[in-house]
Amino acid sequence: MHMTVFRPEQWVKPMAIAGANQYTFHLKATENPEALIKDIWENGMKVGLAIKPGTTVEYLAPWANQIDMALGMTVELGFGRQKFVKDMMPKFHWLRTQFPSLDIEVNGGIGSDTVHKCAEAGTNVIVSGSVIMSEDPRSVINLLRNVCSEAAQKRSLD
Ligand SMILES: O=C(CO)[C@H](O)[C@H](O)COP(=O)(O)O
């Protein structure tokens, strides 16, 4: 679950009861990330931690060893069909270098023209909305998956 909400603390238990296996919250939406991470674990879910395009990766770094996934937004929060912001690429690259086994998710404006940059920078989890819905979903999903797999394989050989 990607929770774009204020006070993410209040939804941990309801989401666990509803069957969520991962709870992603926005770092700037809580005053106590450490306690929230612990609460998510204790409720049996994996932890995802999200930052917006304007947030530095150093802000997320102190928690990177305690989470399962980092999410970098490549658009501002709110709605689909926004233009991809490429400023996140150095942040993904830094995260991948520092935390080789961390899941790194990208969300915002991802399709066949933007996925390569993200995969090369180190993302391995892709959110894609409008492009998938506007084209042939099966072939777009296959392409996104293949680009990420090939980039991961190349990293493992380097
Ligand atoms: O969560 C989002 C914005 O808050 C995403 O950008 C959205 O759901 C994905 O859509 P798109 O692929 O069209 O950018």
The ligand as an ORCA input file, in Angstrom:
! r2SCAN-3c Opt
* xyz 0 1
  O       0.724      8.363     -7.505
  C       0.915      9.132     -8.404
  C       0.800     10.612     -8.210
  O       0.469     10.873     -6.884
  C       1.335      8.584     -9.702
  O       2.030      9.471    -10.441
  C       0.316      7.873    -10.495
  O      -0.548      7.060     -9.841
  C       0.967      7.084    -11.618
  O       0.465      7.632    -12.720
  P       1.323      7.997    -13.985
  O       1.986      6.727    -14.435
  O       0.325      8.508    -14.962
  O       2.342      9.031    -13.581
*
